[in-house]
Amino acid sequence: MTTTFTEMMLVLSQWVDVSILSKATLVLLLGLTATSLAKGKRASVRHLVLAAMFAALLALPLAVLTAPAVTIEVPVSVAAGAKIPISPE
């Protein structure tokens, strides 16, 4: 499961447009979930949540294109009994 997730994140990080699309999908999912959880609240609260969601969607492409790249190192463990190729020196 984690290797599939890691591979998917590596593929998504290669293209800016796919990265923006996946982040926008996450923002929409979170915003619409928050709106549905605020169903019993006042309409102004729900509108505030939706307005914040749309503001985040508008700022997302600009933030992705102007923010510096962040590299996250993921430690890789070797499975027991796996053979590690040795490079000639």
SULLINBEL-V138779 format. One record per pair of residues at least 24 apart in sequence whose C-alpha atoms are under 6 Angstrom apart, sorted by the first residue. I is the first residue (numbers start at 1). GAP is how many residues later the second one is. Records with the same first field share a line. If there is no record, write none. Layout:
BEGIN
I->GAP, GAP
END
This chain:
BEGIN
none
END
